Amino acid sequence: MSKAVRIHQTGGPEQLKIDDVQVGEPGPGEIRIRHKAVGLNFIDVYHRTGLYPLPLPAGIGGEGAGIVEAVGEGVTHLKAGDRAAYASNQPGSYCEVRVMKALHVCKLPDAIDFETGAAMMLKGLTAQYLLKRSPLGKLQPGDMIVFHAAAGGVGLIATQWAKALGYQVIGTAGSDEKCALAKEHGAAHMINYNKEDFLPRVKELTGGKGVKVVYDSVGKDTWDKSLDCLQPLGIMVSFGNSSGPVPPFAPGILGPKGSLYVTRQTLFTHIATRESCQQMADDLFEAVTSGKVKIRIDQRYPLEQVQQAHRDLEARKTTGSTVLTL
C-alpha cells in the first residue's frame, strides 16, 4: 500500500485528499519507484481545477525522484536500486510508491540529491527546450530575450542557463523581492510589473527594436503587450497560463506587427521518445553538475501539507522550486 494524493472532484486545494492505494508490480515498459521527494508545478493546479481535465478519481503531480524498486519487461535503461528522477505526463507523483511508464524516467547522477532531482526535472527540461529548441536557431550570444515570471521555478533555471549561453534576460516579476532574486540568478534587467508597464521598458532597453523571443507562461494578462515586445520575425513562445488562458485572436494581426511567429509549446512533445528525453536530461544534468545552473528550493512541505502547498503556489507566494518530502 502507498499513501497517495488524489482528486475525486475538481476544485480548490481542499479537493486534494490522501488515500491509501494498492501498488502492484510493473508491467512491460514500466517501473515501480519509491519517492524520496516530489516536485510541485503549476500544471498540477490546472489538473486540480479541471482546466486540464483528468478522468476522476485521479492521482496528481508529474515530477519526482527516488529509488527504483522493480522494472518490467523491456526496460533496459534502469534496474532495481537505481537512483532516478523524472518529469512525466502520467499524473500521480504525489505519493510514496507508484508504478509508472519508464519512458521519461532517467537515472539520477550521484552528484544530484533527491530533493534537487525532484525539483529540477519538469522545470529544468522545460528550460532546456525553451532555450535550445524553441528559438529555431534565431538566438545568438548577446541577444536580449524577455522572460516572464523570471523568479519562478522555470524562470530561475532558465535565467541562469540563458546567461551561461550569453543571452541578456529582461525578466518580469510581481515584487521587488522577486526582481532582486532573478537578478541574483543572472537576469540583466528586471521589471516589476506591479510598478511599471513592461512594454515601454522593454522598448527602452532594446533601443526601440524589441527582442527576438518572448517566453510567456503567464498567458492572458501579458499576451498582447508581449507580442508588441517582439522585433519583426520575432517568436512568441507561450508555455503556460498562470493568469488564465489566452483569448482567441485573429492570426491576421501577426502580419502588421512584424510577421511574427507564435508557438504554444509543451514539454512532452519534446521528450516523446526515450532518446530525446535522455538527451535533454543529460544536457540538464551537465548544466547542474557543472554549476552553470543551481536549483533553488525555497519551499518544502511534508506530503500531508499538500493543500497548503497548493494555496501558496496559487497565491504566488512561492519563489524558485517547491518540493513535497516523504
C-alpha positions as CSV (number, residue, x, y, z in Angstrom):
1,M,0.0,0.0,0.0
2,S,1.0,3.6,-0.6
3,K,-0.2,6.9,0.6
4,A,-1.2,8.9,-2.5
5,V,-2.8,12.3,-3.0
6,R,-5.8,12.1,-5.3
7,I,-8.6,14.3,-6.5
8,H,-12.2,12.9,-6.6
9,Q,-13.6,16.1,-8.0
10,T,-12.1,19.3,-9.4
11,G,-12.0,22.5,-7.4
12,G,-9.8,24.2,-4.8
13,P,-6.9,22.8,-2.7
14,E,-9.4,21.2,-0.3
15,Q,-10.1,18.6,-3.1
16,L,-6.6,17.1,-2.6
17,K,-7.2,14.0,-0.4
18,I,-4.7,11.5,0.8
19,D,-5.8,7.9,0.1
20,D,-4.3,4.5,0.7
21,V,-3.8,2.8,-2.7
22,Q,-2.7,-0.6,-3.7
23,V,0.6,-0.7,-5.7
24,G,1.3,-3.7,-7.9
25,E,4.1,-5.0,-10.0
26,P,5.4,-3.1,-13.0
27,G,4.2,-4.4,-16.4
28,P,6.1,-4.3,-19.7
29,G,7.8,-0.9,-20.2
30,E,7.1,0.1,-16.6
31,I,8.9,0.6,-13.3
32,R,8.0,0.8,-9.6
33,I,9.6,3.7,-7.8
34,R,9.7,4.7,-4.1
35,H,9.8,8.5,-3.9
36,K,12.1,10.5,-1.7
37,A,10.8,13.8,-2.9
38,V,8.2,15.1,-5.3
39,G,8.1,18.4,-7.3
40,L,5.2,20.9,-7.5
41,N,4.4,22.7,-10.7
42,F,1.6,25.0,-11.9
43,I,0.3,22.3,-14.2
44,D,-0.7,20.4,-11.0
45,V,-3.1,23.3,-10.3
46,Y,-4.5,23.1,-13.8
47,H,-5.2,19.4,-13.2
48,R,-6.8,20.0,-9.8
49,T,-9.1,22.8,-11.1
50,G,-10.1,21.0,-14.2
51,L,-8.5,23.4,-16.7
52,Y,-6.6,20.4,-18.0
53,P,-9.2,17.6,-17.3
54,L,-8.3,14.2,-15.9
55,P,-10.5,11.2,-15.6
56,L,-11.6,11.1,-12.0
57,P,-10.6,10.0,-9.4
58,A,-7.0,10.8,-10.4
59,G,-3.6,11.0,-9.0
60,I,-1.8,14.3,-9.4
61,G,1.8,15.5,-9.9
62,G,4.2,15.0,-12.7
63,E,7.7,15.2,-11.2
64,G,9.6,13.1,-8.6
65,A,12.8,11.4,-7.6
66,G,13.6,8.2,-5.6
67,I,14.8,4.6,-5.8
68,V,13.7,2.2,-8.5
69,E,12.3,-0.9,-6.7
70,A,11.4,-3.1,-9.7
71,V,11.5,-2.9,-13.5
72,G,9.1,-4.5,-16.0
73,E,9.9,-6.5,-19.2
74,G,11.7,-4.5,-21.8
75,V,13.1,-1.8,-19.5
76,T,16.9,-1.7,-20.1
77,H,18.0,1.8,-19.1
78,L,17.1,1.2,-15.4
79,K,17.4,-1.5,-12.8
80,A,16.3,-2.1,-9.2
81,G,18.3,0.0,-6.8
82,D,19.0,2.8,-9.3
83,R,18.5,6.4,-8.1
84,A,16.1,8.0,-10.6
85,A,14.2,11.2,-11.4
86,Y,11.5,12.1,-13.9
87,A,9.1,14.5,-15.4
88,S,6.1,12.6,-16.7
89,N,2.8,13.3,-18.4
90,Q,1.3,10.4,-16.4
91,P,0.0,12.3,-13.3
92,G,0.4,10.6,-9.9
93,S,3.8,11.6,-8.4
94,Y,2.2,12.9,-5.2
95,C,2.6,9.5,-3.4
96,E,5.1,7.3,-1.6
97,V,5.3,4.5,-4.2
98,R,4.0,4.2,-7.7
99,V,4.1,2.1,-10.9
100,M,4.6,4.2,-14.0
101,K,5.9,4.1,-17.5
102,A,9.7,4.0,-17.7
103,L,9.9,6.2,-20.8
104,H,10.5,9.5,-19.0
105,V,12.4,8.1,-16.0
106,C,16.2,8.9,-16.1
107,K,19.0,7.6,-13.9
108,L,19.9,10.4,-11.5
109,P,23.6,11.2,-11.2
110,D,25.1,10.6,-7.8
111,A,26.2,14.2,-7.6
112,I,22.5,15.4,-7.5
113,D,20.4,14.7,-4.4
114,F,16.8,13.6,-4.4
115,E,15.2,16.9,-3.5
116,T,17.2,18.6,-6.3
117,G,16.2,15.8,-8.7
118,A,12.6,16.2,-7.8
119,A,12.7,19.9,-8.1
120,M,14.5,20.1,-11.4
121,M,13.2,17.7,-14.0
122,L,10.0,19.2,-15.2
123,K,11.2,22.8,-14.8
124,G,14.7,22.1,-16.0
125,L,13.7,20.1,-19.1
126,T,11.2,22.9,-19.8
127,A,14.0,25.5,-19.6
128,Q,16.1,23.2,-21.9
129,Y,13.6,23.1,-24.7
130,L,12.7,26.8,-24.3
131,L,16.3,27.9,-24.7
132,K,17.7,25.3,-27.0
133,R,14.8,24.1,-29.2
134,S,12.0,26.7,-29.4
135,P,14.0,29.7,-30.8
136,L,14.6,27.8,-34.1
137,G,18.2,28.8,-34.1
138,K,17.5,32.5,-34.1
139,L,19.2,33.4,-30.8
140,Q,22.9,34.4,-30.7
141,P,25.1,35.4,-27.8
142,G,24.4,39.0,-26.8
143,D,20.8,38.8,-27.8
144,M,18.1,40.1,-25.4
145,I,15.1,38.0,-24.5
146,V,12.0,38.7,-22.4
147,F,11.2,36.0,-19.8
148,H,8.0,36.5,-17.8
149,A,7.8,35.1,-14.2
150,A,11.6,35.1,-14.1
151,A,11.6,34.4,-10.3
152,G,9.5,31.2,-10.6
153,G,10.8,27.6,-10.8
154,V,11.3,27.6,-14.6
155,G,12.3,31.2,-14.6
156,L,15.2,30.9,-12.2
157,I,16.6,27.9,-14.0
158,A,16.1,29.5,-17.5
159,T,17.6,32.8,-16.4
160,Q,20.8,31.2,-15.2
161,W,21.1,28.9,-18.3
162,A,20.4,31.8,-20.6
163,K,23.2,33.8,-19.0
164,A,25.5,30.9,-19.5
165,L,24.6,30.8,-23.2
166,G,25.4,34.5,-23.5
167,Y,21.8,35.9,-23.7
168,Q,20.7,39.0,-21.8
169,V,17.4,38.3,-19.9
170,I,14.8,41.0,-19.4
171,G,12.7,39.4,-16.8
172,T,9.4,40.4,-15.2
173,A,8.1,39.6,-11.7
174,G,5.4,40.9,-9.3
175,S,7.5,42.3,-6.5
176,D,10.8,44.0,-5.8
177,E,12.0,40.9,-3.8
178,K,11.3,38.6,-6.8
179,C,13.0,41.0,-9.1
180,A,16.1,41.1,-6.9
181,L,16.1,37.3,-6.7
182,A,16.0,36.9,-10.5
183,K,18.9,39.4,-10.9
184,E,20.9,37.4,-8.4
185,H,20.4,34.4,-10.7
186,G,21.6,36.2,-13.8
187,A,18.9,38.4,-15.2
188,A,20.4,41.5,-16.9
189,H,17.3,43.6,-16.3
190,M,14.1,43.1,-14.2
191,I,10.7,44.8,-14.4
192,N,8.3,44.8,-11.5
193,Y,5.0,44.7,-13.5
194,N,3.1,45.9,-10.4
195,K,5.0,49.2,-10.5
196,E,5.6,49.8,-14.2
197,D,4.4,48.8,-17.7
198,F,6.8,46.2,-19.1
199,L,6.3,47.1,-22.7
200,P,7.8,50.7,-22.8
201,R,10.6,49.5,-20.5
202,V,11.5,46.7,-23.0
203,K,11.4,49.1,-25.8
204,E,13.7,51.4,-23.9
205,L,16.1,48.7,-23.0
206,T,16.3,47.5,-26.7
207,G,16.6,51.0,-28.2
208,G,13.1,50.6,-29.7
209,K,14.0,47.4,-31.6
210,G,12.2,44.8,-29.4
211,V,13.5,41.3,-28.7
212,K,13.8,38.1,-30.9
213,V,12.0,35.9,-28.4
214,V,9.4,36.4,-25.6
215,Y,8.9,33.5,-23.2
216,D,5.4,33.7,-21.6
217,S,3.9,31.3,-19.0
218,V,1.5,33.9,-17.7
219,G,-1.0,34.0,-20.5
220,K,-4.0,36.3,-20.6
221,D,-2.5,39.2,-18.6
222,T,0.7,39.6,-20.6
223,W,-0.2,38.3,-24.1
224,D,-1.0,41.5,-26.1
225,K,1.9,43.5,-24.8
226,S,4.3,40.6,-25.2
227,L,3.5,40.5,-28.9
228,D,4.4,44.2,-29.1
229,C,7.8,43.5,-27.4
230,L,8.9,41.5,-30.4
231,Q,11.0,42.7,-33.3
232,P,10.0,41.8,-36.8
233,L,10.1,38.0,-37.4
234,G,10.3,37.5,-33.6
235,I,9.0,34.4,-31.8
236,M,6.3,34.4,-29.1
237,V,6.8,31.2,-27.1
238,S,3.7,30.5,-25.0
239,F,4.1,27.7,-22.4
240,G,1.6,28.4,-19.7
241,N,-1.5,30.2,-18.5
242,S,-1.0,31.2,-14.8
243,S,-3.2,34.2,-15.2
244,G,-5.7,32.4,-17.4
245,P,-5.9,31.1,-21.0
246,V,-5.1,33.5,-23.8
247,P,-8.3,34.5,-25.5
248,P,-8.8,33.6,-29.2
249,F,-7.1,36.1,-31.6
250,A,-7.0,36.6,-35.3
251,P,-3.8,35.4,-36.9
252,G,-4.0,38.3,-39.3
253,I,-2.7,40.7,-36.5
254,L,0.7,39.0,-36.7
255,G,1.5,40.4,-40.1
256,P,1.2,44.1,-39.3
257,K,3.1,43.5,-36.0
258,G,6.1,42.3,-38.0
259,S,5.3,38.9,-39.5
260,L,5.6,37.3,-36.0
261,Y,5.8,33.7,-35.1
262,V,3.6,32.3,-32.4
263,T,4.0,28.8,-30.8
264,R,2.4,27.0,-28.0
265,Q,4.9,24.6,-26.5
266,T,4.6,21.6,-24.2
267,L,7.4,19.6,-22.7
268,F,6.0,16.2,-23.6
269,T,6.2,16.9,-27.3
270,H,9.9,17.4,-26.9
271,I,10.5,14.3,-24.7
272,A,8.2,12.0,-26.6
273,T,10.9,9.4,-27.3
274,R,13.4,7.8,-24.9
275,E,16.3,9.2,-27.0
276,S,15.2,12.8,-26.9
277,C,14.2,12.6,-23.2
278,Q,17.7,11.2,-22.3
279,Q,19.5,13.7,-24.5
280,M,17.7,16.7,-22.9
281,A,18.1,15.2,-19.4
282,D,21.9,14.7,-20.0
283,D,22.1,18.4,-21.0
284,L,20.3,19.4,-17.9
285,F,22.4,17.2,-15.6
286,E,25.6,18.7,-17.1
287,A,24.3,22.3,-16.6
288,V,23.5,21.5,-12.9
289,T,26.6,19.4,-12.0
290,S,28.9,22.0,-13.7
291,G,27.4,24.7,-11.6
292,K,26.1,26.8,-14.5
293,V,22.6,26.2,-13.1
294,K,21.8,26.0,-9.4
295,I,18.4,24.6,-8.4
296,R,16.9,26.8,-5.7
297,I,14.4,25.0,-3.4
298,D,12.6,27.7,-1.4
299,Q,9.6,25.7,-0.1
300,R,9.4,22.3,1.4
301,Y,6.2,20.7,2.7
302,P,5.5,17.2,4.0
303,L,3.1,15.3,1.8
304,E,0.3,15.8,4.4
305,Q,0.5,19.6,3.9
306,V,-0.2,19.4,0.1
307,Q,-3.3,21.6,0.4
308,Q,-1.2,24.4,1.9
309,A,1.5,23.9,-0.8
310,H,-1.2,24.5,-3.5
311,R,-2.6,27.5,-1.7
312,D,0.8,29.1,-1.6
313,L,1.6,28.2,-5.2
314,E,-1.6,29.8,-6.5
315,A,-1.2,32.9,-4.3
316,R,2.2,33.4,-6.0
317,K,3.8,33.3,-2.5
318,T,6.5,30.9,-3.8
319,T,9.8,31.5,-5.4
320,G,12.2,29.0,-7.1
321,S,11.1,25.4,-6.7
322,T,8.8,23.7,-4.3
323,V,9.0,20.0,-3.2
324,L,6.9,17.7,-1.1
325,T,9.0,15.5,1.2
326,L,8.3,11.9,2.1
